[in-house]
Amino acid sequence: MPMRVLVVEDNLDWEIIWKQIFDVFAEKVELVWATNVAEAMTRIGYFDSVGTIFDVIVADIFLSGSLTGVDLFNYLDQRHRQRFIFVSSVSAMRLRALLGAGGDDVRILQKPFTKREAISELRLIQKSVGNEQELPPPVNAVARAQI
């Protein structure tokens, strides 16, 4: 069964980059795209209605519309535990403060990041999805190289 991934990003230039990153996984990934939180919630609601969830949500912090990636995380965290990778230029320390206690195990890719770093984070999640394992705790180091 492919890993189901929801990417929430309003800058469509990133769609090309994420598709290149996910090409490494070939048929092992089902990629769904949303450009804002409302669209993401619609996609999540559909998947919930058919009895599945996303294995991971990759979300930017600042999105078009009034809601942020943090709002999406907080909403979902109250309903069911969801694996998240946040992509942001916001510092990891600031982001963790915004997320509160529930965000301790969130993965963070600090912009700019390399494809290799993104693939590494996704491989960790892919391994944990198949075995329903907990992910190793995020290293305090945040991806900082150029894509």
C-alpha positions, -999 to +999 in steps of 0.1 A: +000+000+000+015+034-009+023+060+017-005+087+015+009+122+017-009+155+018+012+185+008-003+219+019+016+247+001+002+278-015+033+285-036+028+263-067+065+266-076+070+242-047+048+216-064+075+209-090+101+205-062+080+182-041+071+161-071+108+157-078+114+147-042+085+122-042+096+107-076+123+090-056+096+069-040+079+061-073+046+042-069+052+039-031+036+073-026+001+087-032+005+125-033-024+148-027-020+186-030-038+215-012-031+252-014-047+263+018-061+249+051-097+249+038-087+228+008-066+205+031-096+200+054-118+190+024-092+164+013-088+151+049-125+149+053-128+129+021-101+104+032-117+101+066-151+094+050-136+064+031-119+051+062-083+061+056-060+088+068-029+105+054+003+089+066+020+123+067+011+159+061+038+182+047+027+218+054+040+253+051+033+276+080+021+306+062-006+298+036-031+318+017-063+325+036-068+333+072-056+299+086-020+287+089-003+253+089-002+256+127-040+260+128-043+228+107-019+210+130-038+221+162-072+211+147-060+176+137-040+171+169-073+174+188-090+147+167-063+122+158-025+120+160-011+129+126+025+128+114+036+163+103+066+178+085+065+215+087+084+234+060+092+270+070+117+297+072+105+303+108+132+291+133+126+257+148+125+272+183+098+297+173+078+270+155+079+247+185+067+276+207+038+281+183+029+244+183+030+241+221+033+208+239+017+188+211+044+197+186+073+180+203+075+152+177+068+173+146+095+171+120+108+204+106+125+212+074+140+247+077+139+266+044+161+264+024+167+227+026+181+200+002+162+173-016+183+149+003+172+162+037+135+160+026+139+125+013+156+115+045+127+128+066+102+110+044+121+077+045+119+078+083+082+083+081+079+056+054+096+031+076+074+039+106+042+038+085+047+002+075+054-010+110+032+016+129+063+025+148+070+057+166+094+080+147+127+087+164+125+120+181+135+149+159+171+159+163+173+195+175+193+202+143+171+215+116+178+211+079+195+242+067+212+236+034+201+249+000+176+230-023 
